Amino acid sequence: MKVTHFFKQLNKNLIGKLHQTSEFQRRMWIVNVRESTLKNESFVVSEDSFSEPMQWMKRQNYTDYMIDELDQLKLSQSANFKVGNAEHCLFRVK
């Protein structure tokens, strides 16, 4: 009985991890970075090619708080953050 319970729990944990891995790779963001009124860039960030969740955000020096906020966003939600001297507005589209 204990062995069966162990394998059921192991299977449940494995399925959860696989779902998390596939979920982050499907996310897509529209990012707008404003450093000044004259310097304003927008682009698409797709996590399809990432090896870990929020890899682009980590490279941009987002704090753990910012990454947690973004990780909880649902489709069509946005978040704004101040990163260095720039304002980053991220919109989750997928």
N, C-alpha and C positions, 0 to 999 in steps of 0.2 A: 504494500500500500504506500509506504513512504517513497519508494523508488518511482512509482507511477506519479505521485504528487510532484516529485522533484522534476521529472521530465515534462510534465504539464506546465510547471512554472518556467522552466528553461525555454520551452517552446513559446510561451506567452511573451517572455522578455525578448526573445529573438525576433518575433514578429513585430514587436513595438519598435525595436532598433531599426529594422529594415524599413518600416513605414516612415520613421523620422528621416532616414537617409534619403529615401526617394522623395519625400515631401519638400525638403529644402532645395533639391535639384530642379524642382518645377517652378520655383519662385522667380518672378521677374519684377524689376523695379524701374520706374522712371525717376531719374535723379536730376535735380536742378541745384547747381552750385553758384551762389552769388557772392563774389568777393567785393564788388562795388557796383555802382550803377552802370559803369562801362564794361565790366567784366562779368558776364553771366553765361554759364554753360548748362546745357541740358543733354542728357544721354540716357540710354537704356542699359541696365545692368541685369544680365541673366545669370542665374546661379547654376545653369546647366553644366558649365565647365569648371565649377568650383570643386575643390577636393574636400572642403569642409564648409559648414554653414557660415554665412556672413563673412566670407573670406575678403571680399572687396571692402566691406566696412571696417574690418580689422586693419587692413592695409592703410585705410584713411585715418587711422588713429581714433576711431569711435570708442567711447568708453563702454564698459560692461553694461551700464545703465541704458545707454543708447541702443546697444545691440539687443538687450532684453525687450525694450520697447518695440523695436522693429520686428523681432521674432513673434510678438503677439499680434501684430497687425493682420487683419483680415483683408480680403480683396476690396479694392476701391477705398482703402483707408490711407491716410498720409500722416507723416510726422516731420517736424522741423527741429533742427539741431544747429547749434553754433559749434563749428569745428575750426579751431584756430581763428583766423580773421574772416572766415567765410560762413555763410548760412547755407546749410544743406536741407533741402526739402525732398523727401522721398515719398513716392506714391506707389503702393503695391498694386500691380496690374494683373499678376498671375500667381 
